[in-house]
Amino acid sequence: MHHPAPWDQPCERLDQPGQGLNREQAFRRILDGHWRYLQNERQQIHVTHEDRQRHAEGQFPFAAILGCADSRVSPEVIFDQGQGDLFVVRVAGNVLGEFEQASLEYAVQNLGVRLVLVMGHEQCGAVKAAIGGTVIPGVLGQLINEIRPAVEQAQGQDGDLLNNAIRSNVCHTVDMLLERSAAIRDLVAAGEVRVIGLVYDLASGDLQFQRTVG
């Protein structure tokens, strides 16, 4: 279930949103943007010539997102953010490989991002394929195999296997990120970075938060 951001005052938009935003402020901006999206009040629709000129000078994202490559799950739309606001890494099944990890570490270490989201979604085709158990050849099969541990964990749970596996996969990815990335793990332990796992509902647009670390 999604609730509007619990803060009294709206977050002032910055020309360079990554500068000076801590993990709480970044999360607030995510919630504010998602609320606008749900209310059909999106603000980030047009990119002006001035915007393009400013972006050419550098990037200052305030959050990094590891999400699924599914065409229905665009973080910039769901969180109503403009060009340059989000550092987005997308791969089928929101799995974590070396290149995805490196990209997130770059966002945290080099761009000063203090909020990392791992976002899955309902009806994920990659998770469905992992549940099916069919041997898939090639690199696609390697990707699907990354999801199978989450499916195995979900098989012992009550309820719908697909929904449980999608949630388990998000939590698994969060765990793997913190286990594999000393850079992100150390900043989380220092209270500087927050990692959140969540699932997006395609039909309702709601966010279901699964795990928060930091």
Residue pairs with C-beta under 8 A, 6 or more apart in sequence:
1 206
1 208
2 34
2 35
2 38
2 205
2 206
2 207
4 31
4 35
5 28
5 31
5 32
5 35
7 28
10 32
11 25
11 28
11 29
11 32
14 20
14 21
15 54
16 58
16 60
17 29
17 60
17 61
17 62
17 84
17 85
18 59
18 60
18 61
18 62
18 111
18 112
18 113
19 60
19 112
21 29
21 62
21 114
22 114
22 192
23 114
23 115
23 192
23 193
23 194
23 214
25 62
26 62
26 63
26 113
26 114
26 115
26 194
27 115
27 194
27 196
29 62
29 63
29 81
30 63
30 79
30 115
30 117
33 44
33 79
33 80
33 81
34 78
34 79
34 80
34 207
36 42
36 43
36 80
37 77
37 78
37 79
37 80
37 205
38 205
38 206
42 77
42 80
43 80
44 76
44 80
44 81
44 82
44 85
47 82
47 83
51 82
51 83
51 84
54 84
55 83
55 84
59 84
59 87
59 111
60 84
60 111
60 112
61 84
61 85
61 86
61 87
61 107
61 111
61 113
62 85
62 86
62 113
62 114
62 115
63 85
63 86
63 87
63 113
63 115
63 116
63 117
64 86
64 87
64 88
64 89
64 103
64 104
64 107
64 108
64 113
64 115
64 116
64 117
65 75
65 86
65 87
65 88
65 89
65 116
65 117
65 118
65 119
66 89
66 90
66 91
66 94
66 96
66 100
66 104
66 116
66 117
66 118
66 119
66 173
66 177
67 73
67 75
67 88
67 89
67 90
67 94
67 117
67 118
67 119
67 120
67 121
68 90
68 91
68 92
68 93
68 94
68 119
68 120
68 121
68 124
68 126
69 90
69 91
69 92
70 92
70 121
70 124
70 125
72 121
72 202
73 119
73 121
73 200
73 202
75 81
75 86
75 88
75 117
75 119
76 82
76 83
76 85
76 86
76 88
78 200
78 205
79 86
87 103
87 107
87 111
87 113
89 100
89 103
89 104
91 97
91 100
91 143
92 125
92 126
92 143
93 120
93 124
93 126
93 127
93 130
93 143
93 144
93 146
93 147
93 169
94 118
94 119
94 120
94 169
94 170
94 173
95 126
95 143
95 146
95 147
95 169
95 173
96 146
96 173
96 176
96 177
96 180
97 146
101 177
101 180
101 181
104 116
104 177
104 181
104 184
105 181
105 183
105 184
107 113
107 116
108 114
108 116
108 183
108 184
108 187
108 193
109 183
113 193
114 192
114 193
114 194
115 193
115 194
115 196
116 177
116 184
116 193
116 194
116 195
116 196
117 195
117 196
117 197
117 198
118 170
118 173
118 174
118 177
118 195
118 196
118 197
118 198
119 170
119 197
119 198
119 199
119 200
120 127
120 166
120 167
120 169
120 170
120 173
120 197
120 198
120 199
120 200
121 166
121 199
121 200
121 201
121 202
122 163
122 166
122 199
122 200
122 201
122 202
122 203
123 162
123 202
124 166
124 169
126 143
126 144
126 147
127 147
127 150
127 151
127 162
127 165
127 166
127 169
128 162
129 136
129 144
129 147
130 144
130 145
130 147
130 148
130 150
130 151
130 165
131 151
131 161
131 162
131 165
135 141
136 144
147 165
147 169
149 172
150 165
150 168
150 169
150 171
150 172
151 161
151 165
151 168
151 169
153 168
153 172
154 161
154 164
154 165
154 167
154 168
155 161
157 164
157 168
166 199
167 199
167 208
167 210
170 197
170 198
170 199
170 210
170 211
171 197
171 210
171 211
173 197
174 195
174 196
174 197
174 210
174 211
174 213
177 184
177 195
178 184
178 185
178 188
178 195
178 213
179 185
184 193
184 195
187 193
188 194
188 195
188 213
188 214
191 214
192 214
193 214
194 212
194 213
194 214
195 211
195 212
195 213
195 214
196 209
196 211
196 212
196 213
197 209
197 210
197 211
197 212
198 207
198 208
198 209
198 210
199 207
199 208
199 210
200 206
200 207
200 208
201 207
201 208
